[in-house]
Amino acid sequence: MAWCVVARFTIFGAGGLIGSRLMEQLAADGHETHAVYRDNWPEAGRDLGHVIYTIGLTADFRGRPLETTALHVIHLHEVLSRYDFASLLYLSTTRVYRGATATGEEADLVARPSVNDDIYNLTKMTGESLCLSLPASTIRVARLSNVYSPRDRSEVFLSSVLRDATTEGAVAFRTAPGSSKDYIYLDDAVSLLANIALAGKERLYNVASGINVSNEAIAKTLGDLGVTVSFEDNAPEASFPPIQIDRIRNEFQFKPRNLETMLPAVFHEMQRGDV
């Protein structure tokens, strides 16, 4: 999607999957872009234009609670307090809806401080609260679903499954066939994030497909592609509630691509090593 207004963007975490793709897409659309990594933070007081904060941990957060907190909260505080900006968009996660009874942006959330697995949710919620407690309407939060792309080489669930499928020709699922979650294609997410940063009317958005896909459906598609698929005995079921996306549908006319439809193309691209 092309944006009419030419703007200046600063991407914190530009070396990651989402940050790097944002840099590419924004530059292709004619925007000025500045990449921020661990070792090149701008001098305090600079005007950074439109900031998108993509810094965070993913699959390895459980064993790194101090770094998780620093990346999700402390460094965010530094950005908010040290710089000027036209807007700031903080990337949170739809994982915060785990245990919730509803998944609209204003739903009540549940977290358990005594549970190690919840350090991710709690630090993301704290980052959200920090952003949304500030009065500027241009400081926004995007709760991002599980992003997939052939260029993803992380240890998150779907990336690991596809890597085993393309390199080994076999996949052993560690969660039950009925396990399901929401997946959003990387380019769909990037398009939405840039639009929200430039012109979002709300302060909090779910960025998701709105469609849960089960392990069983993923396994069937991979099986049709010639991959040997199995499930571990007594594998636990891990399911998340479907994510409500009325806000992005109504404001941005969002039409997500479906994982089941996209999976063969993603598989073949990874298999060829084109990324």
ChimeraX commands (.cxc) that place a marker at each C-alpha (Angstrom):
marker #1 position 0.00,0.00,0.00 radius 0.5
marker #1 position 1.34,3.47,-0.84 radius 0.5
marker #1 position 0.85,6.46,1.47 radius 0.5
marker #1 position 0.12,9.91,0.09 radius 0.5
marker #1 position 2.02,11.90,2.70 radius 0.5
marker #1 position 5.82,11.74,2.51 radius 0.5
marker #1 position 7.14,11.54,6.07 radius 0.5
marker #1 position 10.26,10.92,8.13 radius 0.5
marker #1 position 10.36,7.68,10.12 radius 0.5
marker #1 position 12.70,6.40,12.81 radius 0.5
marker #1 position 12.56,2.64,13.40 radius 0.5
marker #1 position 13.86,1.38,16.74 radius 0.5
marker #1 position 14.80,-2.27,16.33 radius 0.5
marker #1 position 15.42,-1.95,12.59 radius 0.5
marker #1 position 17.50,-5.13,12.51 radius 0.5
marker #1 position 14.60,-7.40,13.43 radius 0.5
marker #1 position 12.07,-9.10,11.17 radius 0.5
marker #1 position 9.41,-6.41,11.46 radius 0.5
marker #1 position 11.76,-3.44,11.73 radius 0.5
marker #1 position 13.79,-4.39,8.66 radius 0.5
marker #1 position 10.68,-4.97,6.56 radius 0.5
marker #1 position 9.27,-1.62,7.70 radius 0.5
marker #1 position 12.48,0.07,6.60 radius 0.5
marker #1 position 12.25,-1.51,3.15 radius 0.5
marker #1 position 8.57,-0.77,2.60 radius 0.5
marker #1 position 8.70,2.80,3.88 radius 0.5
marker #1 position 11.73,3.62,1.72 radius 0.5
marker #1 position 10.05,2.04,-1.32 radius 0.5
marker #1 position 7.05,4.32,-0.73 radius 0.5
marker #1 position 9.28,7.39,-0.77 radius 0.5
marker #1 position 9.55,8.06,2.96 radius 0.5
marker #1 position 12.74,9.14,4.70 radius 0.5
marker #1 position 13.87,6.40,7.06 radius 0.5
marker #1 position 16.39,6.18,9.87 radius 0.5
marker #1 position 17.36,2.82,11.36 radius 0.5
marker #1 position 18.18,2.57,15.06 radius 0.5
marker #1 position 20.11,-0.43,16.39 radius 0.5
marker #1 position 21.68,-1.17,19.78 radius 0.5
marker #1 position 24.77,0.95,19.14 radius 0.5
marker #1 position 23.55,4.01,17.23 radius 0.5
marker #1 position 20.84,5.68,19.31 radius 0.5
marker #1 position 20.36,9.34,18.34 radius 0.5
marker #1 position 21.52,12.17,20.55 radius 0.5
marker #1 position 18.99,13.25,23.18 radius 0.5
marker #1 position 16.65,16.01,22.12 radius 0.5
marker #1 position 16.53,15.16,18.44 radius 0.5
marker #1 position 13.26,15.26,16.49 radius 0.5
marker #1 position 12.78,11.76,15.13 radius 0.5
marker #1 position 9.65,12.29,13.04 radius 0.5
marker #1 position 7.35,9.28,13.22 radius 0.5
marker #1 position 8.79,6.67,15.59 radius 0.5
marker #1 position 7.92,2.97,15.44 radius 0.5
marker #1 position 9.26,1.02,18.42 radius 0.5
marker #1 position 9.72,-2.62,17.36 radius 0.5
marker #1 position 12.29,-3.63,20.01 radius 0.5
marker #1 position 11.48,-6.78,21.95 radius 0.5
marker #1 position 12.16,-10.44,22.67 radius 0.5
marker #1 position 10.13,-13.32,21.29 radius 0.5
marker #1 position 10.67,-17.02,21.90 radius 0.5
marker #1 position 13.55,-16.70,24.39 radius 0.5
marker #1 position 11.93,-14.31,26.89 radius 0.5
marker #1 position 11.32,-16.90,29.62 radius 0.5
marker #1 position 15.00,-17.29,30.41 radius 0.5
marker #1 position 15.83,-13.59,30.10 radius 0.5
marker #1 position 13.40,-11.68,32.34 radius 0.5
marker #1 position 15.72,-8.73,33.03 radius 0.5
marker #1 position 16.44,-8.15,29.34 radius 0.5
marker #1 position 12.76,-8.61,28.50 radius 0.5
marker #1 position 11.87,-5.84,30.95 radius 0.5
marker #1 position 14.62,-3.56,29.68 radius 0.5
marker #1 position 13.59,-3.92,26.04 radius 0.5
marker #1 position 9.83,-3.72,26.54 radius 0.5
marker #1 position 9.75,-0.97,29.18 radius 0.5
marker #1 position 13.02,0.72,30.16 radius 0.5
marker #1 position 14.27,1.52,26.65 radius 0.5
marker #1 position 10.76,2.62,25.70 radius 0.5
marker #1 position 10.87,5.08,28.61 radius 0.5
marker #1 position 14.16,6.42,27.26 radius 0.5
marker #1 position 12.64,7.04,23.84 radius 0.5
marker #1 position 9.55,8.74,25.26 radius 0.5
marker #1 position 11.55,10.98,27.58 radius 0.5
marker #1 position 14.65,11.81,25.51 radius 0.5
marker #1 position 13.30,12.68,22.05 radius 0.5
marker #1 position 10.79,14.78,20.18 radius 0.5
marker #1 position 8.57,13.05,17.62 radius 0.5
marker #1 position 5.51,13.61,15.46 radius 0.5
marker #1 position 4.07,10.27,16.58 radius 0.5
marker #1 position 5.17,7.10,18.36 radius 0.5
marker #1 position 3.82,3.61,17.78 radius 0.5
marker #1 position 4.70,0.93,20.34 radius 0.5
marker #1 position 4.50,-2.69,19.21 radius 0.5
marker #1 position 2.80,-4.82,21.83 radius 0.5
marker #1 position 1.25,-8.26,21.35 radius 0.5
marker #1 position -2.14,-9.96,21.09 radius 0.5
marker #1 position -0.69,-12.49,23.52 radius 0.5
marker #1 position -2.00,-10.14,26.26 radius 0.5
marker #1 position -5.48,-11.58,25.57 radius 0.5
marker #1 position -4.49,-14.96,26.93 radius 0.5
marker #1 position -7.04,-15.77,29.62 radius 0.5
marker #1 position -9.27,-12.82,28.70 radius 0.5
marker #1 position -12.99,-13.26,28.03 radius 0.5
marker #1 position -12.97,-10.80,25.10 radius 0.5
marker #1 position -10.39,-9.57,22.57 radius 0.5
marker #1 position -11.56,-6.09,21.64 radius 0.5
marker #1 position -9.04,-3.33,22.29 radius 0.5
marker #1 position -10.85,-2.20,25.45 radius 0.5
marker #1 position -11.20,-5.68,26.97 radius 0.5
marker #1 position -10.00,-6.38,30.52 radius 0.5
marker #1 position -6.73,-8.33,30.59 radius 0.5
marker #1 position -5.46,-11.06,32.91 radius 0.5
marker #1 position -1.88,-11.60,34.08 radius 0.5
marker #1 position -0.21,-13.63,36.84 radius 0.5
marker #1 position 3.00,-12.11,38.24 radius 0.5
marker #1 position 3.97,-15.40,39.92 radius 0.5
marker #1 position 3.94,-17.31,36.61 radius 0.5
marker #1 position 7.22,-17.16,34.67 radius 0.5
marker #1 position 5.45,-17.38,31.33 radius 0.5
marker #1 position 3.59,-14.11,32.01 radius 0.5
marker #1 position 6.70,-11.89,32.18 radius 0.5
marker #1 position 6.23,-11.19,28.47 radius 0.5
marker #1 position 2.61,-10.11,28.84 radius 0.5
marker #1 position 3.24,-8.06,31.96 radius 0.5
marker #1 position 6.13,-6.10,30.46 radius 0.5
marker #1 position 4.18,-5.46,27.26 radius 0.5
marker #1 position 1.18,-4.29,29.30 radius 0.5
marker #1 position 3.47,-1.96,31.24 radius 0.5
marker #1 position 4.82,-0.53,27.99 radius 0.5
marker #1 position 1.25,-0.04,26.77 radius 0.5
marker #1 position 0.24,1.66,30.00 radius 0.5
marker #1 position 3.24,3.98,29.83 radius 0.5
marker #1 position 2.30,5.05,26.30 radius 0.5
marker #1 position -1.43,5.38,26.86 radius 0.5
marker #1 position -1.08,7.26,30.15 radius 0.5
marker #1 position 0.62,10.12,28.31 radius 0.5
marker #1 position -1.78,12.76,26.96 radius 0.5
marker #1 position -0.54,12.98,23.36 radius 0.5
marker #1 position -3.06,11.36,21.02 radius 0.5
marker #1 position -0.24,10.54,18.57 radius 0.5
marker #1 position 1.32,8.07,21.01 radius 0.5
marker #1 position -0.26,4.77,20.04 radius 0.5
marker #1 position -0.05,1.03,20.67 radius 0.5
marker #1 position -0.40,-1.83,18.18 radius 0.5
marker #1 position -1.07,-5.29,19.59 radius 0.5
marker #1 position 0.55,-7.48,16.98 radius 0.5
marker #1 position -0.46,-11.06,16.31 radius 0.5
marker #1 position 1.85,-13.93,15.30 radius 0.5
marker #1 position 3.68,-12.67,12.22 radius 0.5
marker #1 position 4.77,-15.14,9.54 radius 0.5
marker #1 position 7.02,-14.70,6.53 radius 0.5
marker #1 position 9.44,-16.83,4.52 radius 0.5
marker #1 position 12.24,-14.56,5.77 radius 0.5
marker #1 position 11.57,-15.35,9.45 radius 0.5
marker #1 position 14.44,-17.38,10.94 radius 0.5
marker #1 position 13.45,-17.01,14.60 radius 0.5
marker #1 position 12.58,-19.78,17.05 radius 0.5
marker #1 position 8.88,-18.89,17.29 radius 0.5
marker #1 position 6.46,-21.76,16.70 radius 0.5
marker #1 position 5.48,-21.43,13.03 radius 0.5
marker #1 position 8.95,-20.43,11.87 radius 0.5
marker #1 position 10.42,-23.49,13.58 radius 0.5
marker #1 position 7.78,-25.74,12.04 radius 0.5
marker #1 position 8.42,-24.41,8.54 radius 0.5
marker #1 position 12.19,-24.60,8.95 radius 0.5
marker #1 position 11.97,-28.29,9.91 radius 0.5
marker #1 position 9.52,-28.93,7.08 radius 0.5
marker #1 position 11.75,-27.35,4.43 radius 0.5
marker #1 position 15.13,-28.62,5.66 radius 0.5
marker #1 position 14.26,-32.03,7.12 radius 0.5
marker #1 position 11.07,-32.88,5.27 radius 0.5
marker #1 position 9.49,-33.82,8.59 radius 0.5
marker #1 position 7.80,-32.01,11.48 radius 0.5
marker #1 position 6.92,-33.21,14.97 radius 0.5
marker #1 position 4.34,-30.93,16.60 radius 0.5
marker #1 position 4.78,-30.47,20.34 radius 0.5
marker #1 position 1.26,-29.11,20.83 radius 0.5
marker #1 position -2.00,-30.90,20.07 radius 0.5
marker #1 position -3.83,-30.84,16.71 radius 0.5
marker #1 position -6.58,-28.68,18.20 radius 0.5
marker #1 position -4.17,-25.94,19.26 radius 0.5
marker #1 position -4.91,-22.74,17.36 radius 0.5
marker #1 position -3.92,-19.09,17.13 radius 0.5
marker #1 position -4.08,-16.03,14.91 radius 0.5
marker #1 position -1.40,-15.48,12.27 radius 0.5
marker #1 position -0.83,-12.35,10.17 radius 0.5
marker #1 position 1.35,-12.11,7.06 radius 0.5
marker #1 position 4.35,-9.80,7.54 radius 0.5
marker #1 position 3.53,-7.46,4.66 radius 0.5
marker #1 position -0.07,-7.07,5.86 radius 0.5
marker #1 position 1.21,-6.12,9.32 radius 0.5
marker #1 position 3.78,-3.65,7.97 radius 0.5
marker #1 position 1.20,-1.88,5.83 radius 0.5
marker #1 position -1.11,-1.46,8.81 radius 0.5
marker #1 position 1.63,-0.27,11.16 radius 0.5
marker #1 position 2.69,2.51,8.82 radius 0.5
marker #1 position -0.90,3.65,8.33 radius 0.5
marker #1 position -1.54,3.66,12.08 radius 0.5
marker #1 position 1.66,5.62,12.72 radius 0.5
marker #1 position 0.74,8.29,10.19 radius 0.5
marker #1 position -2.98,8.67,10.64 radius 0.5
marker #1 position -4.50,6.35,13.23 radius 0.5
marker #1 position -7.67,7.80,14.74 radius 0.5
marker #1 position -7.48,5.61,17.84 radius 0.5
marker #1 position -4.70,5.02,20.33 radius 0.5
marker #1 position -4.87,1.24,20.56 radius 0.5
marker #1 position -5.19,-1.27,17.70 radius 0.5
marker #1 position -5.24,-5.02,17.25 radius 0.5
marker #1 position -3.06,-5.89,14.24 radius 0.5
marker #1 position -4.15,-9.43,13.40 radius 0.5
marker #1 position -5.97,-11.48,10.77 radius 0.5
marker #1 position -9.01,-12.18,12.95 radius 0.5
marker #1 position -8.85,-15.86,11.93 radius 0.5
marker #1 position -7.52,-18.68,14.10 radius 0.5
marker #1 position -5.71,-21.50,12.31 radius 0.5
marker #1 position -5.26,-24.86,14.02 radius 0.5
marker #1 position -2.20,-27.10,14.13 radius 0.5
marker #1 position -4.34,-29.69,12.40 radius 0.5
marker #1 position -4.93,-27.38,9.43 radius 0.5
marker #1 position -1.22,-26.48,9.23 radius 0.5
marker #1 position -0.29,-30.17,9.42 radius 0.5
marker #1 position -2.74,-31.07,6.64 radius 0.5
marker #1 position -1.34,-28.42,4.31 radius 0.5
marker #1 position 2.23,-29.53,5.02 radius 0.5
marker #1 position 1.24,-33.14,4.48 radius 0.5
marker #1 position -0.22,-32.22,1.10 radius 0.5
marker #1 position 3.16,-30.65,0.30 radius 0.5
marker #1 position 4.93,-33.95,0.96 radius 0.5
marker #1 position 6.11,-33.27,4.53 radius 0.5
marker #1 position 5.98,-36.09,7.08 radius 0.5
marker #1 position 3.93,-34.79,10.00 radius 0.5
marker #1 position 3.50,-36.21,13.50 radius 0.5
marker #1 position 2.26,-35.07,16.89 radius 0.5
marker #1 position 4.00,-35.89,20.15 radius 0.5
marker #1 position 2.09,-38.23,22.44 radius 0.5
marker #1 position -0.01,-36.40,25.01 radius 0.5
marker #1 position 0.92,-33.05,23.50 radius 0.5
marker #1 position -0.82,-30.21,25.35 radius 0.5
marker #1 position -3.43,-28.08,23.64 radius 0.5
marker #1 position -2.51,-24.40,23.44 radius 0.5
marker #1 position -5.23,-22.19,22.02 radius 0.5
marker #1 position -5.84,-18.47,22.06 radius 0.5
marker #1 position -9.16,-16.67,21.62 radius 0.5
marker #1 position -9.93,-15.25,18.15 radius 0.5
marker #1 position -8.75,-11.65,17.89 radius 0.5
marker #1 position -11.31,-8.95,17.14 radius 0.5
marker #1 position -10.19,-6.74,14.24 radius 0.5
marker #1 position -13.25,-4.53,13.64 radius 0.5
marker #1 position -11.20,-1.40,14.32 radius 0.5
marker #1 position -8.64,-1.98,11.54 radius 0.5
marker #1 position -11.31,-3.28,9.17 radius 0.5
marker #1 position -13.47,-0.20,9.59 radius 0.5
marker #1 position -10.72,2.43,9.66 radius 0.5
marker #1 position -8.31,0.99,7.09 radius 0.5
marker #1 position -10.55,-1.39,5.10 radius 0.5
marker #1 position -8.17,-4.16,6.06 radius 0.5
marker #1 position -8.51,-7.49,4.22 radius 0.5
marker #1 position -6.04,-10.01,5.64 radius 0.5
marker #1 position -4.41,-12.83,3.74 radius 0.5
marker #1 position -5.19,-16.26,5.18 radius 0.5
marker #1 position -2.39,-18.50,6.46 radius 0.5
marker #1 position -3.88,-21.66,4.97 radius 0.5
marker #1 position -3.95,-20.00,1.54 radius 0.5
marker #1 position -0.46,-18.47,1.88 radius 0.5
marker #1 position 1.31,-21.47,3.43 radius 0.5
marker #1 position 2.25,-23.34,0.20 radius 0.5
marker #1 position 3.88,-20.23,-1.31 radius 0.5
marker #1 position 5.73,-19.48,1.95 radius 0.5
marker #1 position 6.88,-23.10,2.16 radius 0.5
marker #1 position 8.20,-23.17,-1.42 radius 0.5
marker #1 position 9.99,-19.84,-1.03 radius 0.5
marker #1 position 11.74,-21.07,2.09 radius 0.5
marker #1 position 12.53,-24.37,0.40 radius 0.5
marker #1 position 14.22,-22.56,-2.52 radius 0.5
marker #1 position 16.13,-20.30,-0.15 radius 0.5
marker #1 position 14.99,-17.19,-1.99 radius 0.5
marker #1 position 14.98,-15.06,1.18 radius 0.5
marker link #1:1,2 radius 0.2
marker link #1:2,3 radius 0.2
marker link #1:3,4 radius 0.2
marker link #1:4,5 radius 0.2
marker link #1:5,6 radius 0.2
marker link #1:6,7 radius 0.2
marker link #1:7,8 radius 0.2
marker link #1:8,9 radius 0.2
marker link #1:9,10 radius 0.2
marker link #1:10,11 radius 0.2
marker link #1:11,12 radius 0.2
marker link #1:12,13 radius 0.2
marker link #1:13,14 radius 0.2
marker link #1:14,15 radius 0.2
marker link #1:15,16 radius 0.2
marker link #1:16,17 radius 0.2
marker link #1:17,18 radius 0.2
marker link #1:18,19 radius 0.2
marker link #1:19,20 radius 0.2
marker link #1:20,21 radius 0.2
marker link #1:21,22 radius 0.2
marker link #1:22,23 radius 0.2
marker link #1:23,24 radius 0.2
marker link #1:24,25 radius 0.2
marker link #1:25,26 radius 0.2
marker link #1:26,27 radius 0.2
marker link #1:27,28 radius 0.2
marker link #1:28,29 radius 0.2
marker link #1:29,30 radius 0.2
marker link #1:30,31 radius 0.2
marker link #1:31,32 radius 0.2
marker link #1:32,33 radius 0.2
marker link #1:33,34 radius 0.2
marker link #1:34,35 radius 0.2
marker link #1:35,36 radius 0.2
marker link #1:36,37 radius 0.2
marker link #1:37,38 radius 0.2
marker link #1:38,39 radius 0.2
marker link #1:39,40 radius 0.2
marker link #1:40,41 radius 0.2
marker link #1:41,42 radius 0.2
marker link #1:42,43 radius 0.2
marker link #1:43,44 radius 0.2
marker link #1:44,45 radius 0.2
marker link #1:45,46 radius 0.2
marker link #1:46,47 radius 0.2
marker link #1:47,48 radius 0.2
marker link #1:48,49 radius 0.2
marker link #1:49,50 radius 0.2
marker link #1:50,51 radius 0.2
marker link #1:51,52 radius 0.2
marker link #1:52,53 radius 0.2
marker link #1:53,54 radius 0.2
marker link #1:54,55 radius 0.2
marker link #1:55,56 radius 0.2
marker link #1:56,57 radius 0.2
marker link #1:57,58 radius 0.2
marker link #1:58,59 radius 0.2
marker link #1:59,60 radius 0.2
marker link #1:60,61 radius 0.2
marker link #1:61,62 radius 0.2
marker link #1:62,63 radius 0.2
marker link #1:63,64 radius 0.2
marker link #1:64,65 radius 0.2
marker link #1:65,66 radius 0.2
marker link #1:66,67 radius 0.2
marker link #1:67,68 radius 0.2
marker link #1:68,69 radius 0.2
marker link #1:69,70 radius 0.2
marker link #1:70,71 radius 0.2
marker link #1:71,72 radius 0.2
marker link #1:72,73 radius 0.2
marker link #1:73,74 radius 0.2
marker link #1:74,75 radius 0.2
marker link #1:75,76 radius 0.2
marker link #1:76,77 radius 0.2
marker link #1:77,78 radius 0.2
marker link #1:78,79 radius 0.2
marker link #1:79,80 radius 0.2
marker link #1:80,81 radius 0.2
marker link #1:81,82 radius 0.2
marker link #1:82,83 radius 0.2
marker link #1:83,84 radius 0.2
marker link #1:84,85 radius 0.2
marker link #1:85,86 radius 0.2
marker link #1:86,87 radius 0.2
marker link #1:87,88 radius 0.2
marker link #1:88,89 radius 0.2
marker link #1:89,90 radius 0.2
marker link #1:90,91 radius 0.2
marker link #1:91,92 radius 0.2
marker link #1:92,93 radius 0.2
marker link #1:93,94 radius 0.2
marker link #1:94,95 radius 0.2
marker link #1:95,96 radius 0.2
marker link #1:96,97 radius 0.2
marker link #1:97,98 radius 0.2
marker link #1:98,99 radius 0.2
marker link #1:99,100 radius 0.2
marker link #1:100,101 radius 0.2
marker link #1:101,102 radius 0.2
marker link #1:102,103 radius 0.2
marker link #1:103,104 radius 0.2
marker link #1:104,105 radius 0.2
marker link #1:105,106 radius 0.2
marker link #1:106,107 radius 0.2
marker link #1:107,108 radius 0.2
marker link #1:108,109 radius 0.2
marker link #1:109,110 radius 0.2
marker link #1:110,111 radius 0.2
marker link #1:111,112 radius 0.2
marker link #1:112,113 radius 0.2
marker link #1:113,114 radius 0.2
marker link #1:114,115 radius 0.2
marker link #1:115,116 radius 0.2
marker link #1:116,117 radius 0.2
marker link #1:117,118 radius 0.2
marker link #1:118,119 radius 0.2
marker link #1:119,120 radius 0.2
marker link #1:120,121 radius 0.2
marker link #1:121,122 radius 0.2
marker link #1:122,123 radius 0.2
marker link #1:123,124 radius 0.2
marker link #1:124,125 radius 0.2
marker link #1:125,126 radius 0.2
marker link #1:126,127 radius 0.2
marker link #1:127,128 radius 0.2
marker link #1:128,129 radius 0.2
marker link #1:129,130 radius 0.2
marker link #1:130,131 radius 0.2
marker link #1:131,132 radius 0.2
marker link #1:132,133 radius 0.2
marker link #1:133,134 radius 0.2
marker link #1:134,135 radius 0.2
marker link #1:135,136 radius 0.2
marker link #1:136,137 radius 0.2
marker link #1:137,138 radius 0.2
marker link #1:138,139 radius 0.2
marker link #1:139,140 radius 0.2
marker link #1:140,141 radius 0.2
marker link #1:141,142 radius 0.2
marker link #1:142,143 radius 0.2
marker link #1:143,144 radius 0.2
marker link #1:144,145 radius 0.2
marker link #1:145,146 radius 0.2
marker link #1:146,147 radius 0.2
marker link #1:147,148 radius 0.2
marker link #1:148,149 radius 0.2
marker link #1:149,150 radius 0.2
marker link #1:150,151 radius 0.2
marker link #1:151,152 radius 0.2
marker link #1:152,153 radius 0.2
marker link #1:153,154 radius 0.2
marker link #1:154,155 radius 0.2
marker link #1:155,156 radius 0.2
marker link #1:156,157 radius 0.2
marker link #1:157,158 radius 0.2
marker link #1:158,159 radius 0.2
marker link #1:159,160 radius 0.2
marker link #1:160,161 radius 0.2
marker link #1:161,162 radius 0.2
marker link #1:162,163 radius 0.2
marker link #1:163,164 radius 0.2
marker link #1:164,165 radius 0.2
marker link #1:165,166 radius 0.2
marker link #1:166,167 radius 0.2
marker link #1:167,168 radius 0.2
marker link #1:168,169 radius 0.2
marker link #1:169,170 radius 0.2
marker link #1:170,171 radius 0.2
marker link #1:171,172 radius 0.2
marker link #1:172,173 radius 0.2
marker link #1:173,174 radius 0.2
marker link #1:174,175 radius 0.2
marker link #1:175,176 radius 0.2
marker link #1:176,177 radius 0.2
marker link #1:177,178 radius 0.2
marker link #1:178,179 radius 0.2
marker link #1:179,180 radius 0.2
marker link #1:180,181 radius 0.2
marker link #1:181,182 radius 0.2
marker link #1:182,183 radius 0.2
marker link #1:183,184 radius 0.2
marker link #1:184,185 radius 0.2
marker link #1:185,186 radius 0.2
marker link #1:186,187 radius 0.2
marker link #1:187,188 radius 0.2
marker link #1:188,189 radius 0.2
marker link #1:189,190 radius 0.2
marker link #1:190,191 radius 0.2
marker link #1:191,192 radius 0.2
marker link #1:192,193 radius 0.2
marker link #1:193,194 radius 0.2
marker link #1:194,195 radius 0.2
marker link #1:195,196 radius 0.2
marker link #1:196,197 radius 0.2
marker link #1:197,198 radius 0.2
marker link #1:198,199 radius 0.2
marker link #1:199,200 radius 0.2
marker link #1:200,201 radius 0.2
marker link #1:201,202 radius 0.2
marker link #1:202,203 radius 0.2
marker link #1:203,204 radius 0.2
marker link #1:204,205 radius 0.2
marker link #1:205,206 radius 0.2
marker link #1:206,207 radius 0.2
marker link #1:207,208 radius 0.2
marker link #1:208,209 radius 0.2
marker link #1:209,210 radius 0.2
marker link #1:210,211 radius 0.2
marker link #1:211,212 radius 0.2
marker link #1:212,213 radius 0.2
marker link #1:213,214 radius 0.2
marker link #1:214,215 radius 0.2
marker link #1:215,216 radius 0.2
marker link #1:216,217 radius 0.2
marker link #1:217,218 radius 0.2
marker link #1:218,219 radius 0.2
marker link #1:219,220 radius 0.2
marker link #1:220,221 radius 0.2
marker link #1:221,222 radius 0.2
marker link #1:222,223 radius 0.2
marker link #1:223,224 radius 0.2
marker link #1:224,225 radius 0.2
marker link #1:225,226 radius 0.2
marker link #1:226,227 radius 0.2
marker link #1:227,228 radius 0.2
marker link #1:228,229 radius 0.2
marker link #1:229,230 radius 0.2
marker link #1:230,231 radius 0.2
marker link #1:231,232 radius 0.2
marker link #1:232,233 radius 0.2
marker link #1:233,234 radius 0.2
marker link #1:234,235 radius 0.2
marker link #1:235,236 radius 0.2
marker link #1:236,237 radius 0.2
marker link #1:237,238 radius 0.2
marker link #1:238,239 radius 0.2
marker link #1:239,240 radius 0.2
marker link #1:240,241 radius 0.2
marker link #1:241,242 radius 0.2
marker link #1:242,243 radius 0.2
marker link #1:243,244 radius 0.2
marker link #1:244,245 radius 0.2
marker link #1:245,246 radius 0.2
marker link #1:246,247 radius 0.2
marker link #1:247,248 radius 0.2
marker link #1:248,249 radius 0.2
marker link #1:249,250 radius 0.2
marker link #1:250,251 radius 0.2
marker link #1:251,252 radius 0.2
marker link #1:252,253 radius 0.2
marker link #1:253,254 radius 0.2
marker link #1:254,255 radius 0.2
marker link #1:255,256 radius 0.2
marker link #1:256,257 radius 0.2
marker link #1:257,258 radius 0.2
marker link #1:258,259 radius 0.2
marker link #1:259,260 radius 0.2
marker link #1:260,261 radius 0.2
marker link #1:261,262 radius 0.2
marker link #1:262,263 radius 0.2
marker link #1:263,264 radius 0.2
marker link #1:264,265 radius 0.2
marker link #1:265,266 radius 0.2
marker link #1:266,267 radius 0.2
marker link #1:267,268 radius 0.2
marker link #1:268,269 radius 0.2
marker link #1:269,270 radius 0.2
marker link #1:270,271 radius 0.2
marker link #1:271,272 radius 0.2
marker link #1:272,273 radius 0.2
marker link #1:273,274 radius 0.2
marker link #1:274,275 radius 0.2
view
